[in-house]
């Protein structure tokens, strides 16, 4: 049976993302040309630009795939678990632990994309929107979890997402250069403190102010 045009587009998109994952992770974003990715995928450079608008758009799509895959894995692993240490430890591990499909390249590629956007390169607006979506997703997810365990968050979800993301990324940068200086327990402890999980519970069901 002949494949539909949509199926062919989906296959081309997937092949380009898979090729980018291998090349970007191994060589870095700036060391790999759009032509090299297209050749590895068995597609044309024109197809790459048609689907992603350029190398930056392709990297953004790749990182979104990794993020969504990680979120699904964490959701399945942590379903029904109320211990915050497990949740925070899993979130931290997803950033700093090598994974089969991406090794330890995720953080480095995130930084390359951020630097490109921060310097006014192509895709900066899309990157800002991605960070906003990540903060919102993280904050809402933590709010849902907090309601499940009966411990409301001390900050609105969007602010919570920004703060938690800041702790995770800031610690990950230091961990990348000197892992021993940022053990898992201090990251988990910082997130517990940030969310005031060790404060006495408020009898009205609200987190007490410090």
N, C-alpha and C positions, 0 to 999 in steps of 0.2 A: 504494500500500500504506500502511495506517495506521501511524503511528509508535508504537512502544511507549512505555509510561510512562517507562522508563529513558532512552530517547532524548530524550524531551521534557525530563526533568530535566537531562540532560547539556547540552542546547542552552541551557536557561535559565541554568545555571551558567556556561557559556562566554560567553553574552551579557552577563551581569552583570560577569564578570571583564574582558571587553573594554571595557565602558563605564567601569569603574573605572580601567582603565589609562589611558584617554584623559583622563578628568576629574582624577584624582589627580595625574597627571604634569603637567598644565597648570596646575592651580589649587592643588595641595596637598591633603593629606588632610583637615585640619580645616575648610577652606573649602568642602568639598563635602558636601552632605547625603545621607543614604541615599535620600531621595525623588528627588533629582536623578539619582543613579546608576540607580535603578529606571526613571525616565522615559526616560533615554537608552538603556537596554537594552530598552525596550518591555515591561517587566515591572512587577509590583506591588512595593511595599515589603515586603509580606508574604512574597513569594517570596524577596526578599533575606535577610530574617531566617530564613526556613525553611532556606535553603541554607547560610548563613554565620553566623547568630546575631547579626549586626549588622555595622556598618561595619568594626570592627576585624578581625573574622573574614574579611571580604572582602579587606581589604588584606593580611592574612596569606596568603590563598590566592593573591592576585596576585603577591606577592613570591616565593612558592614556585614559581609558574609561571616567573617570570623566572629564578630560580636554577637550576631544572632545565633550562631551555632553554639557559642559559649553560654549564652543565656538559656538556651534550651537544655544544655547539659546540666547546668547548675540547677535549673528548675526541677529536673527529674531527680537529681541527686539529693536535693534538700527538701523535697516534698514531705510535709508532715513533721519536719524537724524544727523544734522551737528554740534550741540552744543557739544564742547569737554567735557564740564562738565558732560554731560550724559554718554559719552563713558568712561571717566575715573572713574566716580562714579560707573558705572556698573562693570568695571573690578575689582575695589577695593572690591565692595560688593561680587563678586563671590568668593573672597578669605576668607573674614572674616565673612560673614553672614551664619548662619546655613541653610542647604538645606535638603529637605525631605529625599533624598536617601543617604546622607552622614553626616548629622548633621554638626558639626564643626570639623570633623576629618581630613579633607583634608590637612590642614597645618601641623598638627602633623605627619601624615603619610609621607608627603613629607620630613619632617625633619628627621624622622627615616630612610628613604631610603637614604637621603643625608649623614647622619652620617655613615651608613653602608658602602657606597661607599667611603667616604672620609677616612675611616680607612682601606681601602684596602680589604673590604669584597667582596663577590661574586657580580657580576653584575656592578662593578664600571665603566667599559668601556661603558656598555649599558647606564648607567645613564648619563655619560658625553655626549654621543651622544644625549640623550633625551634633555638635557639642551641646546645643540647646536640647535636642531630642534625647541625647544620652543623659543629661542632667534630669530631665523630666521623667524618663523611663526609670532611672535609678531611684529617684525620689518617690515616685508612685509605688514602685515595687517595695521599697522599705516601709512606706506608709501602710500598704496592704499587710506586710508581715507584722508590723507593730500592732495593727488592729487585731490580727490573729492571736498574738500572744498577750494582748491586753495591756500594752505599754505604749501610749501615744508618743509620737515624735515631738521633740522640743522645738522644732522649727518647721515651717511649711515645707511640703514635699520638694518644691523647686530649690529652695535654699539647702535642704538636706542633701539633695543630689549634688549640688555644687560643692558642698563641704566634704562629703564623703569621697567624691571624685578627686578633690584636691589632696586629701590624705593619701589615697591609693597611688595616684600618679607621682606625688612628691616623694613618697617613700620608695616607689619603684625606681625612680631616677637614681636615688642613692644606693639602692640594693644592686642595681646593675653594675656599679663600679666596685662596690664592697659589700657583698652579701652578708658577711658576718656582722656588719654594723647595724643591720636592720632585720633582726630576727622576727619570725612570724608573730611571736607573742606581743611585741610592742606595737605592731600594726593593729592587731585585734584589740589590744588594750586602748589604743588611741581612739578607735571607732566606738568602743563601749563608752569611753569618757565623752566623746563628742555627742553621742546620742543619749547621754545621761542614764544609761541602763543600770548603773549601780546606785542611783539615787533612791531613797525610800519612796515607795509608791504613794501617790496621792489618793486618799480615801474617796475622793470625788471622781477618780478615774483619769486624772490629768497629771502630767509630769510636773513635779515641783520645780519652781524656779531656784537657781543656785543662790 
